[in-house]
Amino acid sequence: MVSVDSRQVYKRLDIGTAKPSHEERRRIPHHFVDELEPWKPFSAGRFASEAEDRIRGILGRGAVPVLVGGSTLYLEALVHGIAAVPPTSPVTRERLTARLQRDGADALFAELERLDPVAAASMDASKTQRLVRALEVLTDTGTPLSEWQRRVVPPQYVYAIHVLTRPRARLYERIEARVDMMLDQGLLDEVRGLLAEGNHIAEGNHIAEGDATSSALLATIGYREPIAFFNGEIDYAELVRLLKRNTRRYAKRQLTWFRRRDAYTWHDLHAAELDATEMDQLARTLAETSDTSRL
């Protein structure tokens, strides 16, 4: 199993990312889960490169790699190719993240609209990690990210993409139930621990390399709302409401993104859950549509 999730790769971001359990990972090897410390930088380009290496290794062992996850930028990089953007400075990222915290996402987004309107048109201001990345590339290379993105390195494999969907009302019910479950499992304690660890990281002089990365991680859905609660900006009822609303909106954006590709195969789950037989059938379908050139 290859996780296509930009946050599950980080250690200790467990509940907020719905990471597979240790038992699930014991039964089935998972790649890109629990591999990096939260302050270590990771990108869609690095994921695509490393994922192709691991896919080659899986195929070499006679197994079928199954990629699972919903980070659309990472999936786009792997399936459709990635621009060969030169390395950028962690110091630049740190400075931009400090500006993000000081001036807000709207101010940085307005700057990106002025300097790289093509890149700005492809994102929204709430995607702060992508926003910082676009300005970081422009600052360090002198070339807009949109220009780099036109210089795409083609992928090594062709992929068969299967999208699981269900009626909107049922999807939203599941999202709200998942948020309740995450809170019951200790999401607030997880975020509290990450915040305390962030202070420890800064004291350990890691701030130049990674504070920007960890800050961007904690600005994502599932983490930024608890932080606002801890800061006294919202009460508990508003925390729950925002977690559910923001997750619903993210799911809607994911579905919109997947609908852009006519070649993707959709599986409508209707109002019922997949039972074991249906899961076996789907697994066989994945295996039958996979070979060394089509995954």
N, C-alpha and C positions, 0 to 999 in steps of 0.2 A: 504494500500500500504506500503510495506517495502522496503526502499531504500537500495540497495546493492552498495553503492558508498562511497568510503573511504574519500571523501572530502565534500560531501553535508551535512554530519553530523555537520559541523562547521558553526557557525554563520558568516555572512558577506562575506563568499566566495560564492557569488551568481551568478554573470555573468560568471565568469571563470569556474564554475561547471555546468552551465545550469540547475540551481536548479528550481524545479517546482514553479510556481508563487503562491502568497498568495491566489489568487482566486481558483486555482487548489487544494491547500491544505485545503481551507475552504470547498470545495465540497466533497473531499475524504481525510480522515485522512491519513497522511504520517508519518511513523516511521523513525527515524534516519535522519531527516532533521532539520537543525537549532537547534541542541540540545546542542552543546558544544562550549565553547570559543576556539579560534584558538590555544591557548597555552596549552590546555588540551590534554594529550596523549590518543590515541585510537589505537586499534590493531585488527587484524583479529580474534584473539582468543576471545577478549572481545566482538566483534561484534557477533560472532557465538553463544556465550553463551547467550547474551542478546536477540538476534533475536529469539532463540528458546523459550525463556520465553514469548516474545511478540506474537509469532505464537500460542503458547498454549493459550494465552489469547484471541486472535482473534477467534480461533476455539471454545473456550468456549462460545463465544458470538453468535455462529451459523453463523459466516461469513467465507469467503474464503480468506486467505491471499495470495496476489499476490506480488511476489518479483521482483523488477525491478532495473536494473543497470548493470554496466559493470566492476566493480572492481573485477578482476578474482581471486585475492588472497582471498578476502572476500567471494566470492561465493564458492571457493574451500574449505575454512574452514567450511562453513555452510553445504554444500551439501555432502562433502566427509569426513568430520571430521578434527579435529585440534589437534595438539600436545599440551600436557599440560605443556608448558614451564613455569618455575617458574618466579615470578615477577623480574624485573631488575630495576636498579637504574637510576632515571632521570639524576643524575650527570654523569653517564657513557655515557648516550645518548648525553648529552650536550658536553662532551669532544670529543666524536667521531664526532659530527656535526661540532665542531670547527676545527677539523682536516680535515674534508671534505671540508670546506670552504677554509682552508689554503693550503692543499696539492692536492685537487682535487679528483674526484671519481675514476680515474684510479689507483691512488696510494692505496686507500683503497681496491679497487677490487683486486689488485695484492696481498695484504696482505690476503684477504679472500681466494683467490685461493691457497695460501700456507698453511693456517691454516685449512680451511674447503673446500677442492676442490669439494666435492659433492654439497654443498650449492651453491658455485660459479657457478657450471655448470648449475644450474637451473635458473639463473638470468643474467641480463646484467648490466653493470656499470651505465647506465642511470637511473636505478631504485634505486635512492639514499636512499629512505626511507627503502627499503628492505635490502640494503647493510649495512646501519648503524645498522639496527635491528639484522642482522646476527652476526656482530662483537660485538654488545652489549651483546647478549646472550652468546657468547663464553667468553667474558671478565668476566661477572658476575657469570656465572655458571661453567665455566671450561669445559663445554661439548659443542661440536659443534652443531649448529642449526640442521644440517642434522641428527644427532643422535636423538635429541628431536623429529624431524618430523617422525621418524620411530615408535614413541610411540603414535600413533594416538588414540584419544578418538572418538569412532564412533558417528555419528549424531543420533538424536532422531527420525527423519523423513526421508522418501524417497521423493525426489522431482522430478517433471516433468519439465524439462528445455526446454523452447521454445526459439529458436534463430531467430531473425528477420534479414534478410539479403537482399541485393539488388545488382545489377550489380556494379562492381568496379568503373566504370566511373561515374555512378550516385551517388554512395556513396561519391566519392571524390568531386563531384560538391556540394553536400550538406554540406560537411565539410567546403569547402571554403566559401560557403554562410553563414554558421554559424559563422565562424571567423569574417567575415565582419560585421555581425549583432552584435556580442559581442562587437566589437570595437565601433560601432555606439551607443550601449546601455551604454557605459561608462566603459569598462573594465579597461582602464588606470586609471581612477579616483578610481575605486575599489582597484586596486593594490597600488596606491599611499596612500590611506587611511589605508590599511593594513600595509604598511611599517611604516607609522607614528604611528600607534597603536603599532607596534612592539617595537619602541623606548620607548613608554609610558610603555609598559609591563616591559621592562628592568629597567626603572627608578623606577617602583613599586616593585622591588625585586622579580618578578616572574621568573626571568631568569633561576634559577636553576631548576625549575620544567618544564618550557615549552618553553623556547626559541628554544631548539632543535626541538621540535615538530613544532612550527610555521615556523622555518627555512626550515624544510623538506617539509612542505606544500607549501611554496612559491618557492620551487625548482621544483615543478611539472609543467606539460604542462599548458600553459595559464597564468602562473604567473612568471616563470623564464624568459620568453622572454621579457615581459614588464620591468622587473627589469634590464635586460641587456640594454634595451633602456634607462631607466632612468640613468643608470650608464655611459652612453655615449659609450658603447661598440659596439652598432649597431645603424643604422639609422632607420627611420620609415618604409621604404620600406623593409628592412631586417627583422624588427620585424614582419611584416605581412607575409613575406615569411616563416619565421621560425615557426610561429604559425600554418600555414597551413600544412607545411611539417611535423612537429612533431606530429600534430593531425592525419594526414594520416597514419603515421608510427604506431602510437598507435592503431588505428583502425585495421590495418593489423595484429598486434600482438594479439589483442583480438580475431579476427577471427581464427587465427592459434591455439590459446589456445582452443577455443570451438570445433574445429575440432578433438581434441584429444579424444573426448568422443562420442562413437558410439550411446549411448542411447539418446543423445539430439535430439530434433525435430526441423528441420529447416523450416522456412517459407520464401519463396522467394517472395519478393515484386515486382519483375520485375522492369519495368521503371516507374510504376505508384505508387501513394501514396495510402495507405489504406483509403477507404472511411468509412463513419459511419457504413454501413451495414457490411463491412468486419471486422471492429473493434468489432462490436457486436458478430459476429461469432467467432472471436478469443477469446473474453471474455468467451463465452459459452464453447469453447473447454477447456480453462483453468479450468473453474468450473467443467466440466465433468471429467477431469483427476485428480481432487483434492478431497481428503477426509482426515480423521485424520491421515492416515499413508502415504499418497502420496500427496505431495504438488507441 
